[in-house]
Amino acid sequence: MLDQRRVSQERVIGISFVDILIQAVFVLLVALFVGYVDPTVKIDLENQAEYGQVGKDLCHKLNKDSVEACREYVEGRQVTVEVPKKNEFQGVGEHICRTLGATNAEECRKVSDRELARLRPCLKPVSEFSVPPSLTLILKNPKEIEFVGFSTNLILKYREESDRVRLARVEELDRSKGASFSPNQVLGAFGFILERNCYHVVHTRRPGAFSDSDLQDVLAAVRPLREPLQ
């Protein structure tokens, strides 16, 4: 009788251990299926998240706090951006990165900094579609460029920034208003205005009856003044 009870108790204990083991295995399987992410999928998700952060950074650098405002700003500069309803900055970031030819988020961030500089004026816009010029030049003929002067907007910018070096250069050149420069002299004379994170507007007048082909040398000399510093 005692042996039968002992056997029964052992069976009960054995069954209990089996139940616990089965339950533990079941829980582990559930956790595995729920928590498992394919490594390839995981990499894709990380890349998407990184692209999303890039998109957010780009929009913030443009001083746009919403996706809609960012899209309108970029579209206004002839760049088409499709923004999905969900994960919005990711859509902006990935599209822009691919448009720029970047193969990953880090490369995109470097390229986009250069490209965004071409969208960001150095002088404060006077309206949504108008940026004041930094200086004015006259393309007199195929070999001669006349200096008209710097804008008051540029001078105020340097004063606000306490940029004494550039202010001194402006004052020095202002004393030679009306002077003419050859195409080779333009960048050396006015290149000090260039900045890495923005572009300047250079206003040019063309009083003579010259074609773009005739003025190719002077046009090429002025073009770098409109680009961010490389």
ABEGO torsion letter per residue (X at the ends): XAAAAAAAAAAAAAAAAAAAAAAAAAAAAAAAAAABBBAAAAAAAAAAAAAAAAAAAAAAAAGBABAAAAAAAAAAAGBBBBBBABGAAAAAAAAAAAAAGBABAAAAAAAAAAAAAAABBABBBABAABBBBABBBBBABAABBBBAEBBAAAAAAAAAAGBAAAAAAAAAAAAABGBBBBAAAAAAAAAAABBAABBBBBBBBBABBBBAAAAAAAAAAAAAAABBBX
